[in-house]
């Protein structure tokens, strides 16, 4: 193998695939990045068995020559060193040459680096996925849906299935749900699909989805989502992102969400978020994160928190509307902030069925997004 490649494009491809490299792998070759050079371009592959990412760099793009292939071939290079050295090379053009016994020479400007590679034939093959369940959606919508749900997954491994986000596609709606037993986030969107494209109980690790979100393009390009028995593939223009589907059945969360409410209020999202943020600063010091909210007859709400060492924060906010029973309720301010930060709306609606029942947070209008947090029982 012998080729020259532009540093920027190689570095960009490395940054994408490096998200699949784990330092905890028990398979030594997976500590490396596989490089395949063909007459079409260069493909980089990385995997930790849970996720695999492949990125293709074409010979040229928009009239710019990116790669010159003198000799095709493939090698696996140690990822950590390869990633760092490429980023720090002095010249814009990099030459990579594979010699005998997988010795690899990397040249750039006045630098020459020798690396000991591994046999690419021993690198595990990427999963083979049947393409019969494929849907396409805009990358910016997919990014938003992941951002609005993945934060609510469980971070403890006691119930592994709850560390993932549940995906289901039925009745022309794609729905994502995340729940960690203290809070829940759900987002859905309309999809024009046929009956045989539908699926349910597809659970993908929240960590994996956060890595995917770093790769998904911001602009409105299409992403193909291919669902198979135990794998899901997100296919972008130059990137293939494979993820293992978590084993197990996701619990039924529909019973957690109340259908009727005895109290509802609407408030300016910015004012409410800023107020909770200030109260959180104090509640955080006591490591409780508890903030109290009291509703008043004059359609205002009082937000307060206290710290045994620092003191107390109290502020009053005007609402645009309160209906039903006036409540006093306590909740985890960090969970509330996490929910508020992904709403992206001018006004939010808070709904309650009692002081000890779930708090439902939604945009006042627009997208189908629902956040739920459980309140705290406090002594006073």
N, C-alpha and C positions, 0 to 999 in steps of 0.2 A: 504493500500500500504506500502510495506517495501522493501528496496533494498540497495545494496552497489554499488558504481560506482567510477571509477577512475577519479580523479580531472581533469587531462589534457583533456580527451575526453569530459567530461561534460562541461568544460569551453569553449572548441572549439565549441561545439554545441550551447551553449548559445550565443557566439559572433556572430554566423551566424544568429540566429533567432532574436537577439536584434535589427537588422537593420530594422525590421518591427514595432518596438514599437514607438509610437508617444506620446509626452506629451500633445498633443492638442486634444486627442480623447474625444468624449462626452459620450462614453460607458465605464463606470468604469472598467468592467472586462477586457477590452483590455489593461489596464495598467499592466496586468499580463502575465506571461508565463505559458502556459498549459503544464503539464507533464503527459504523459500516460506511464504507465509501464505494459507491457504484457510479455508473456513467450518468445517472440522473441527479446525483447529489450526495449529501452526507446525512446519515440518520444517527441520532444519539438516543440511547436507551438506558434507563435506570429503573431499578425495582427494589422493593423490600418485601415482596411476595403479597403484601396487602394492597399496595398500589404500585402500578407500573406506568411510567410516562415515556413516551417516544416523541421526539421532535425531529422534523425533517428540514434540512437547509438546502434549497435548490441551487443549481449551478449559477443561475442569474435571476434577478428580480428587478422589474421596472427598468430594464436596460442596463442595470449594474451587474458586472461580473463579480460573483461572490466566491466561487470555487473554481479551481482548475484541477482536474483529476489526471495525474500522470500514470497512476497504477491503482487498480481497485484492490480492496482487501478489507480486513476488519481486525480489531483488537479491543481488549478491555483494559482500560488504564485506571490506576487507583484514584478514586473520585476526589478525595479531600485535597490531595496535592495537585491534581490536574486542574481542578476548579480554581484554586488559588493562583497557580502559576500562569494560567491563561489570562486572568484578570490583570496580572502585573507585568505582562510582556511589553517590551518597549515600542515595537513597530505595529503598524496597522495590518500588515500581512504576516500570516503565520504559515510555516511549512511543517507538515507532519509526515515523517517517513518511518515505515515499519521495516526493521531488519530481521535477521535470523533470531530464533528463540524469543520472539515477541519483544525484543529490544526496540524501543521507539525513540526516535530523535525528534525534538521539537525545536525549530529555529525561528527566531524573530529578531530582526535588526542584528545587533552584535551578540545576542544571547543564543546559547545552544544548551538544551537540557536533554539528558538521557533518562528515560524512564523504563522500568521493568514492567512490561505488560503481561496479560494473561490471554490464553486461547479463547477467542470469541465463540468457538464451537461448544465450549462448556457452559456458556451463559444460558440460563433457563429461557425457554421459548415463551413469548407472550401468549396470554390466553386466547384460545380460538372461540369466537363468539358468533352464535347464529344471529343473522341480521333481521329476523322476521318481526321482532318487536322494536321498531325504531320510530322515535318521534323527533321533531325538530322544533327548536324554540330560540328566541332572540337571546343573545348572550347577556345583554344588560338586564333583562327580566330574570334570567336564571340567577345572575349574581345577586340581584335584589332579594329574591326569594330565599336564597341560602343565608344571606346576611340577616334577614328578618326572623330566621328560625334556629340556625345552628348554635347560636349562643346559649340556648336553653337546654342543650343536651346535658346529661349527667356527666360529671367528671370523675366519678368513682366507678371502679370495675366490679362492684358487688352485683349489679344487674347489667351485664355487658350490653344487652339490647338497647338500654336507655342511653348509652353513649352515642347512639346514632340518631339520624333523622329518618322518620318514616315517610316514604313516597308512595302515593297511590294515584292511579289514573282511572277514573270511572265517571260515567255520565257526563262526558266531555269536560271534565274538570281535573286538573293536576293539583294535588294537595300535598303539602309538606307539613309534618307535625314533629315537634321536639318537646320532650317533657322530662324533668328530673325529679318529679314527685312534689316539688315545692312550687314549680311554675310550669307554664306550657305556652308554646308559641305555635300558631298555625297560620298558614298562608295558602291561598288557592288562586288559580287563574284558569280561565276558559281555554280549552284546547280542542281543535277540530280534528278528531281522530276516529278511526274505525273501531268496531268492537274488538277485533282480534289484536289491537295494539294496547288494550287496557291491561293493567297490572295492579297488584296490591301486595302489602307486606314486604316491600323492598326497603331495607334499612341500611343506610350508608353512614359510616362513622363521621361524627361531627368534625373531628380533626382532619379527616380526608377532604371533606367538603370545604373547609377553610383553606386547605392547600390548593384545591381546585379553583377557588375564588380568586387566588392570587394570579392564576394563569389565564382565566377567562378574559377575553378582550372586553374593554369598556364599550367600544362602539357597537352599533346594532348589527352584528354579524350573527349568522345562524350557527347553532351548535346541535349536532345530532346526538341523541341519547339512545343507546342501544342496550336493551335489558335482556339478560339471559338468566339461566338457573342460579348461578352463584357469583356472577360477575356483571358489572355495568360498565359501559364504555361511553365516555364523553369525547366526541370527535369534533375537533376544530379544524381550521384550514391546514395548519402544519403540525398540529399536536394531537396525539392520541393519549387519553388519560383513562387508564383501567383501574377499577376499584373492586375489591372483594365485597360482596353483600354479607352483612352480619347474619350469623345463624340465630334462629329462634323466632318466636312470634311476638310482635309488638303488642303491648296491652291495649285494650279498648279504652280510649280516652274520652269518648263521646259523653259518657256519664258525668265527667268532671265539669262540663260546660253547662251552666244553667240556661234554661230556655225562656224563663220569665224573671223579671227583676222588680224589687220593691223600691229601689232608689236608683236614680240616674242623674248624672250631672255632666255638663259640657263646659270645657275650660280652654283658654288659650294655651296651646301646647308649649310654646316658648316660656311663658310665665310660670307654668306649672313645673316644667323640667328644671328651670333655673332655681326655683324655690326648693324642690326636692334635692337638688345638687348641693345647695348650701346646708340644708339640714343633714344631708349625708356626711358632710365633713365632720360634724360634731358626733353623730351617731357612730361613725367609724372608729373614733377614739376609744369608745367603750367596747369595741369589737362586737357590738350587737346589731348595728345597722338599723335599729328600730326607729321609725319615724311615725308620729301620730297625725291623724287628720280628723278635724272636727268640722261638721257642716252646721252652718248657722241659718236662722230664719231669713236674714237679709240677703240670701243667695251668695254668701261668701264662704270660703273654707279657710280654716286655720291649720297651718302646717307647723309642727314643732318637733324638736329633738333635744335631748339633754345628755350631758356627760358629767359624771360625778366629779371629775377633776376640772373640767374647763368651763362648765356653765350650761346655758340653754339658748336655743334659737327658736324664735316664734315669729311667724309672719302671716299676714292675711292676704288672700287672693280673691279677686272678684271672679265669679263664674258667669257664663252667659245664660245658664239655666240649671236649676235643681228641681227635681220632682220626686215625690214619695217621702219616705221616712228619713228624718235627719239622723245621721249615724256618727258615732265616734269609732274610728277604726285604726289599727296599728299594722304596719307592714315592713318588710325588708326594703330599705331605701335603695340598696344596690340593685335588687331585682327590678324594682320600679324604674330605676334609671336605665337599665339594660333594655327594658321593654319600650321606654319612651324614645330612646335614641334611634330606634329603627322605624319609627312610625312615619316620619317625613310628611307631616300634615300641619295645617294651621291650627285646627281645633281637634281636641280629642274628647271622646266620650268615655266616662267611667260608669260602670254598672255594678250594682250590688244586690244581693238577696238577703243581707243581714250582716252584722258586725263580724261574725265568725265564718262567713261563707266566701268563696272565691271572689276576687276582684277582677272584673273584666275590663280590659283597656283596648279601645279600638279607635281608628281614625273616624272623625265625625262623618266623613263621606269619602267615596272613592274606592280604593282597592279593598279586596276581601282579606283583611289581616286581623287576627285576634290574638291578644296576649292575656294570659291568666296568671295571677299570683295569689298564693294563699296568705291570708292575714295572720298576724300573731295574736295570741291571747296574752294580755298584760294585766298586771295586778290592779292598776287603777284606770 
